[in-house]
Amino acid sequence: MIAGGAVRDWLLGQASKDLDVEVFECSWEDLVSKLKGLGRVDLVGKSFGVAKFHISGIELDFALPRSESKTKEGHRGFDVVADPFLDPNRAALRRDFTMNAISYDWKENVLVDPLNGRLDLARRVLRHSSEAFSEDPLRVLRGFQFCSRFELQPDSETVNLSREIQNGFAELAKERVWMEWEKWATLSVKPSFGLRFLLVTQWLQHFPEVFSLVSCPQDPGWHPEGDVFKHTCHCLDALASSNAYREGSHSERLVLMFGVLCHDFGKPETTEQKLKDGELRWVSPRHDQAGIPLAESFLRRIGAPHSLIPKVQSLVGCHMASVQIKKKPSFAQVRRLARRVAPANLSQLITIIRADQAGRPPLSVRPNQSVLWLEEVARDESLLEGTLKPVVLGRHLIERGMTPGNHFKPLLDELFELQLDGVFATLEEAVPYIEEICNR
């Protein structure tokens, strides 16, 4: 029988990359023998009764039904027993959620759904399969990303069980934590559903940079939607519906989703009331800069790749750039902004700003004029997808007889500033300025 996520995705009308086949009434030796007669077999999970089968560029997981019992702490702390004669209804109980416990018997052309997962899926309810849910705390984080991917609301008993095992977070390997956050960041339809699931299950406390956004006040005139957590949720959902996210690559989606999630991390420690125009207003001066180290601490906490961190940090630090734009920016201003936001790029920054501005319902989601100006100038300068690179390098100074040393950097920075100002754009145009520096 085809089991798990492939059946769930099929019922939702979605494509699935994973295909798991559960084989009943067949010994492990017979299963492996028959598969080897058809294609390549990798016995990656022999002790669990799992074999990876490769044919015509396709990979399938074949497994015997099995039961599991908790024997010690940790995600791997289970005693797994493969049993080809296990009752299908009992086999379904080891699944995490009812929507993942649906199987398809292609010989009989019937769905096997002992836990009514199809009904839960139709009603968009996330419900645990059995009391054994509590044995594996990773299932809570799986529920987190499932809620966002499939727009699910958790069953109240599932919430209660998740609360009871919140201390189990300490058992989870950072690599597994990242796997669930990665799926949330790259596969979400409504990212806010996952964050609200973490909040109601009391698991959001394990991610203090996000949890601190809850109840952090904002000026109701500028943010009628409520606190910073609510604002961030609206921003994330706006991003997930944008073409930039939906058409983006896996790595692009990671940068954008975490850029939006982290963009206001600095508000809780900078928010205060100040007298403005005769009344007390909530303000968060320099929250963009305060959020830079917090973005790093959060991403390291969840095991994010090192290459992702500086991109997200630069987007957090620059996300208020459009606020300072009161008129159409010059080419030099946009070039400098492109340099500041590196290693991210202006296209990503503009996407973050658009999501930020769209996260204030019922205010208009249309981008303001400053963003349109920024995008226009960046496009004219071909700076949307990359940064302006210096045309004058150290070797050009060496070619004119200069000896390399610490004095090179300020000289090259001076020449790059001239380039950013538009004084020259090519190496040929830069020659007089190089010679002037060399002759000092």
matplotlib code that plots the C-alpha trace (Angstrom):
import matplotlib.pyplot as plt

x = [0.0, 1.1, 1.3, 1.9, 2.5, 2.0, -1.6, -2.2, -0.8, -2.8, -6.0, -5.1, -4.4, -0.7, 2.4, 4.6, 8.3, 8.2, 6.5, 6.4, 5.2, 4.2, 4.3, 2.2, 2.4, 5.9, 9.1, 12.1, 14.1, 11.4, 10.9, 14.6, 14.9, 12.0, 13.2, 16.7, 15.3, 13.8, 16.4, 19.0, 18.3, 19.9, 19.3, 19.5, 17.0, 17.5, 16.9, 13.7, 12.6, 13.1, 14.7, 15.3, 14.5, 15.9, 14.6, 14.6, 15.8, 13.0, 13.5, 10.9, 10.9, 9.6, 9.0, 7.5, 4.8, 6.2, 5.4, 7.4, 7.9, 9.8, 12.8, 15.0, 15.1, 15.8, 14.3, 16.0, 15.1, 12.6, 12.5, 11.3, 9.9, 9.1, 6.1, 4.8, 1.6, 0.8, -2.9, -3.1, -5.2, -2.6, 0.2, -1.5, -1.2, 2.5, 2.0, 2.2, -1.1, -4.3, -3.8, -0.5, -2.1, -4.1, -3.0, -4.0, -4.3, -3.8, -4.6, -8.1, -8.3, -9.4, -8.3, -7.4, -8.3, -8.8, -8.3, -10.6, -7.7, -9.4, -12.2, -9.7, -7.9, -11.1, -11.9, -8.3, -7.8, -4.4, -5.1, -2.6, -2.9, -2.6, -1.4, 2.0, 2.3, 3.8, 6.7, 8.4, 8.6, 9.8, 6.1, 5.2, 7.6, 6.3, 2.8, 4.2, 5.3, 2.2, -0.1, 1.6, 1.8, -1.8, -3.6, -4.5, -6.0, -4.9, -7.3, -7.5, -6.3, -3.3, -2.6, -2.8, -0.4, 2.0, 2.0, 2.7, 5.9, 7.3, 10.3, 11.1, 12.5, 15.8, 16.0, 15.9, 19.1, 19.6, 19.7, 16.2, 14.9, 16.3, 14.7, 11.2, 12.0, 13.4, 10.1, 8.2, 10.3, 10.2, 6.8, 4.4, 1.1, 0.1, 3.3, 1.3, -0.6, 2.6, 3.7, 0.3, 0.5, 3.8, 2.2, -0.9, 1.2, 3.6, 6.5, 7.2, 9.1, 11.9, 12.5, 12.8, 13.5, 10.1, 8.3, 9.4, 7.3, 4.1, 2.4, 5.1, 3.0, 2.9, 1.5, -2.2, -2.2, 0.6, -0.1, -3.9, -3.4, -2.0, 1.3, 4.5, 3.8, 0.5, 2.2, 4.9, 2.3, 0.5, 3.8, 4.7, 1.4, 1.7, 5.2, 3.9, 1.3, 3.8, 5.2, 8.8, 8.3, 6.1, 8.4, 11.6, 14.2, 14.6, 17.5, 15.6, 12.6, 14.8, 16.3, 13.0, 11.0, 13.6, 14.2, 10.5, 10.4, 13.4, 12.8, 11.3, 13.3, 14.8, 11.5, 11.0, 14.2, 13.8, 10.1, 9.1, 6.6, 7.5, 5.6, 5.0, 2.7, 1.3, 0.5, 2.3, 3.1, 4.8, 8.1, 11.0, 14.1, 16.9, 15.1, 16.5, 20.0, 19.1, 17.6, 20.8, 22.5, 19.1, 18.6, 21.9, 21.2, 17.8, 19.2, 22.1, 19.6, 17.6, 20.7, 20.4, 23.2, 26.0, 25.6, 22.0, 22.8, 24.6, 22.0, 19.1, 21.1, 21.7, 18.0, 17.0, 19.5, 18.3, 14.5, 13.8, 15.6, 12.5, 11.4, 14.3, 13.4, 11.4, 12.1, 13.4, 16.8, 19.9, 21.9, 24.6, 22.2, 20.9, 24.4, 25.3, 22.2, 23.0, 26.5, 25.0, 22.5, 25.1, 25.4, 21.6, 20.4, 18.0, 15.4, 15.2, 15.2, 12.3, 10.4, 10.9, 9.8, 6.7, 5.8, 6.4, 4.1, 1.4, 1.3, -0.8, -4.5, -6.8, -4.4, -3.7, -1.3, -0.1, 3.6, 4.2, 6.0, 9.4, 9.5, 8.5, 11.2, 13.8, 12.8, 12.8, 16.3, 17.7, 16.3, 17.8, 21.1, 20.8, 21.2, 18.2, 19.9, 23.4, 25.7, 28.0, 31.5, 34.6, 36.3, 39.7, 41.4, 44.7, 46.4, 45.7, 47.7, 50.5, 50.7, 51.6, 54.5, 52.8, 53.9, 51.1, 50.3, 47.8, 47.6, 45.9, 42.5, 41.8, 43.0, 40.7, 37.8, 38.4, 38.3, 35.2, 33.4, 34.2, 32.7, 29.6, 29.2, 29.3, 32.6, 33.7, 32.1, 34.9, 38.6, 39.5, 37.6, 39.2, 42.8, 43.3, 42.1, 44.4, 47.4, 46.5, 46.5, 49.7, 51.5, 50.7]
y = [0.0, 3.6, 5.3, 8.7, 12.0, 10.9, 9.9, 13.1, 15.3, 13.4, 14.0, 17.7, 17.7, 18.4, 16.8, 14.7, 14.0, 11.2, 7.9, 5.4, 1.9, -0.3, -4.0, -6.4, -10.2, -10.4, -11.2, -8.8, -11.3, -11.8, -8.1, -7.4, -10.3, -9.2, -5.5, -6.5, -8.4, -5.1, -2.4, -1.1, -1.5, 0.4, -1.2, 2.1, 1.1, -2.7, -2.7, -0.8, -2.9, 0.0, -0.3, 2.4, 1.2, 3.0, 2.5, 4.9, 7.8, 7.4, 6.6, 4.7, 3.7, 0.2, -0.7, -3.4, -2.4, -1.8, -0.9, 1.5, 1.9, 4.6, 3.2, 6.3, 10.0, 11.5, 11.4, 8.0, 6.5, 4.0, 0.2, -0.5, -4.0, -4.8, -7.1, -8.0, -9.4, -6.4, -5.3, -2.2, -0.4, -0.8, 0.1, 3.4, 4.3, 4.9, 7.8, 11.3, 12.8, 11.3, 12.9, 11.0, 7.7, 7.3, 4.5, 3.6, -0.1, 0.0, -3.7, -3.1, 0.5, 1.7, 4.1, 2.6, 5.3, 3.8, 7.2, 9.3, 11.3, 12.2, 13.9, 15.8, 16.9, 18.1, 20.1, 21.3, 19.9, 18.7, 15.8, 13.4, 9.7, 8.2, 8.8, 7.7, 11.2, 12.3, 9.9, 12.0, 15.8, 16.3, 15.7, 19.1, 20.8, 18.7, 19.9, 23.5, 23.3, 21.2, 23.9, 26.4, 24.2, 23.0, 25.8, 23.6, 24.4, 22.0, 19.9, 20.9, 17.6, 17.7, 21.1, 19.8, 16.9, 19.2, 21.4, 18.4, 17.6, 21.1, 20.2, 17.5, 20.2, 19.8, 16.2, 17.3, 17.5, 20.9, 19.3, 18.0, 21.3, 23.0, 20.4, 21.5, 25.2, 24.8, 23.2, 26.0, 28.6, 27.0, 25.3, 27.5, 28.8, 30.5, 30.8, 32.5, 29.2, 27.5, 30.4, 30.5, 26.7, 27.2, 30.0, 28.1, 24.9, 27.0, 25.9, 29.4, 30.1, 27.9, 30.6, 33.7, 36.1, 35.3, 34.9, 38.4, 39.9, 38.8, 41.7, 44.2, 47.3, 49.4, 52.8, 52.0, 54.8, 53.1, 49.5, 49.0, 45.2, 45.0, 43.9, 43.1, 39.3, 39.9, 42.3, 39.8, 37.1, 39.3, 40.2, 36.5, 35.6, 38.5, 37.3, 33.7, 35.0, 37.1, 36.1, 36.7, 33.9, 31.5, 31.7, 31.7, 29.0, 27.0, 29.2, 32.4, 31.4, 30.8, 34.3, 36.0, 34.1, 34.4, 38.0, 38.8, 36.7, 38.5, 42.0, 43.4, 41.3, 44.6, 46.2, 44.6, 46.1, 49.5, 50.2, 53.0, 55.8, 59.3, 62.6, 63.3, 66.0, 66.5, 62.9, 59.8, 57.5, 54.1, 54.3, 51.9, 54.0, 52.0, 48.7, 47.7, 47.8, 46.2, 43.3, 42.4, 40.3, 38.9, 37.5, 35.8, 34.3, 32.9, 31.4, 29.8, 28.5, 26.6, 25.3, 27.4, 27.2, 29.7, 31.1, 32.2, 34.3, 37.3, 37.7, 37.8, 40.1, 42.6, 42.6, 43.2, 46.1, 47.7, 47.1, 50.6, 52.1, 53.2, 55.3, 57.7, 58.1, 61.4, 61.9, 59.8, 58.6, 59.3, 56.5, 57.0, 56.5, 53.3, 52.0, 52.6, 50.9, 47.9, 47.8, 48.0, 45.2, 42.8, 39.8, 40.0, 42.1, 44.9, 42.7, 40.8, 44.0, 45.4, 42.2, 42.4, 46.1, 45.2, 42.4, 44.8, 47.4, 44.8, 43.6, 46.4, 45.5, 47.1, 49.7, 49.5, 46.8, 48.8, 49.8, 53.4, 55.8, 55.4, 51.7, 52.3, 54.9, 52.6, 49.7, 52.0, 53.3, 49.9, 48.4, 51.2, 50.6, 46.8, 46.5, 44.5, 41.1, 42.0, 44.7, 47.1, 45.6, 47.8, 48.2, 49.1, 46.3, 45.9, 44.5, 47.7, 49.6, 47.1, 47.4, 51.0, 50.3, 50.5, 48.0, 46.0, 46.7, 47.9, 51.3, 49.6, 49.3, 53.0, 53.9, 51.3, 52.4, 56.0, 54.9, 52.9, 55.9, 57.8, 54.9, 54.9, 58.6, 57.9, 59.7, 56.7, 53.4, 51.6, 50.9, 53.1, 56.0, 55.3, 55.6, 59.3, 58.8, 55.7, 57.7, 60.6, 58.3, 56.5, 59.9, 61.2]
z = [0.0, -0.7, 2.7, 4.3, 2.7, -0.9, -0.2, 1.8, -1.0, -3.7, -1.7, -1.7, -5.4, -4.9, -6.3, -4.0, -4.2, -1.6, -2.3, 0.6, 0.0, 3.0, 2.2, 4.3, 4.5, 3.0, 4.8, 4.7, 2.7, 0.1, -0.2, -0.8, -3.2, -5.4, -5.4, -6.4, -9.4, -10.6, -9.8, -7.4, -3.7, -0.8, 2.6, 4.5, 7.2, 7.5, 11.2, 10.7, 7.7, 5.2, 1.7, -0.9, -4.4, -7.5, -11.0, -14.0, -11.9, -9.4, -5.7, -3.7, 0.0, 0.6, 4.2, 6.3, 8.8, 12.2, 15.7, 17.9, 21.7, 23.5, 25.3, 26.1, 25.5, 22.1, 18.6, 18.0, 21.4, 20.1, 20.0, 16.4, 15.5, 11.9, 11.6, 8.1, 9.6, 11.7, 11.3, 9.1, 11.6, 14.3, 11.9, 11.3, 15.0, 14.7, 12.3, 13.8, 12.5, 11.2, 7.8, 7.4, 8.5, 5.3, 2.9, -0.6, -1.6, -5.3, -5.8, -4.3, -5.4, -2.0, 0.7, 4.0, 6.6, 10.1, 11.9, 9.7, 8.4, 5.2, 7.2, 9.3, 6.1, 4.5, 7.6, 7.8, 11.3, 12.6, 14.9, 16.5, 15.6, 19.1, 22.6, 21.4, 19.9, 23.2, 22.9, 20.1, 20.7, 17.1, 16.1, 17.5, 15.2, 12.3, 13.3, 13.2, 9.5, 8.5, 9.8, 7.6, 4.5, 4.6, 6.5, 9.4, 12.8, 15.6, 17.5, 21.2, 22.5, 20.2, 21.6, 25.2, 24.4, 22.8, 25.9, 28.1, 26.2, 25.7, 27.8, 25.2, 23.0, 24.7, 23.4, 19.7, 17.7, 16.1, 12.6, 13.1, 14.4, 11.2, 9.0, 10.2, 10.1, 6.6, 5.4, 7.1, 5.3, 1.8, 1.6, 3.5, 2.2, 5.4, 7.6, 10.4, 11.0, 12.1, 14.4, 16.0, 16.6, 18.4, 20.4, 21.5, 22.3, 24.4, 22.2, 20.9, 24.2, 22.8, 20.2, 22.4, 19.6, 18.1, 21.4, 22.5, 19.7, 21.4, 23.2, 22.1, 21.4, 18.3, 17.4, 16.5, 13.9, 11.9, 13.0, 13.5, 13.3, 16.8, 18.4, 16.6, 16.6, 14.8, 12.4, 11.6, 11.0, 8.5, 6.8, 6.4, 4.9, 2.5, 1.5, 0.9, -1.5, -3.5, -6.9, -5.6, -3.0, -5.0, -8.1, -6.0, -5.7, -2.5, -1.3, -2.3, -0.3, 2.7, 2.5, 2.0, 4.7, 7.4, 6.4, 7.0, 10.2, 11.7, 10.4, 13.7, 16.2, 17.5, 18.5, 21.9, 23.2, 21.6, 21.9, 24.2, 24.5, 23.5, 23.2, 19.5, 18.2, 21.7, 22.5, 23.7, 20.8, 20.7, 18.8, 18.2, 17.3, 15.5, 15.9, 12.5, 13.9, 17.2, 15.3, 13.5, 16.3, 17.3, 13.8, 14.1, 17.6, 16.4, 13.2, 15.0, 17.6, 15.0, 13.1, 10.0, 7.4, 8.0, 4.5, 5.2, 8.3, 6.8, 4.1, 6.6, 8.9, 6.1, 5.2, 8.8, 9.0, 5.8, 5.9, 7.0, 4.0, 2.2, 5.1, 4.6, 0.9, 0.5, -3.2, -6.1, -5.0, -7.0, -8.7, -6.1, -3.2, -4.7, -5.4, -1.8, -0.6, -2.8, -1.2, 2.3, 1.8, 0.4, 0.5, 0.0, -3.0, -3.6, -5.2, -1.9, 0.1, -1.9, -1.4, 2.4, 2.4, 0.4, 2.8, 5.8, 4.3, 3.5, 7.1, 8.5, 7.7, 7.1, 5.7, 2.0, 0.9, -2.1, -1.9, -1.3, -3.7, -2.0, -2.8, -6.4, -6.8, -5.3, -7.6, -10.6, -10.1, -9.1, -12.3, -14.4, -12.8, -13.2, -9.4, -8.5, -8.5, -7.5, -6.1, -7.8, -7.8, -7.7, -11.1, -9.5, -7.6, -5.8, -8.9, -10.8, -8.2, -8.2, -12.0, -11.5, -9.2, -5.8, -3.1, -1.5, 2.2, 4.7, 2.9, -0.1, 1.6, 2.2, -1.3, -2.9, -0.7, -1.8, -5.5, -4.9, -3.3, -6.5, -8.5, -6.4, -7.0, -10.7, -11.3, -13.4, -14.4, -16.2, -15.6, -18.5, -17.0, -13.7, -14.9, -14.2, -10.6, -10.1, -11.4, -9.1, -6.0, -7.1, -7.5, -4.1]

ax = plt.figure().add_subplot(projection="3d")
ax.plot(x, y, z, "-o")
ax.set_aspect("equal")
plt.show()
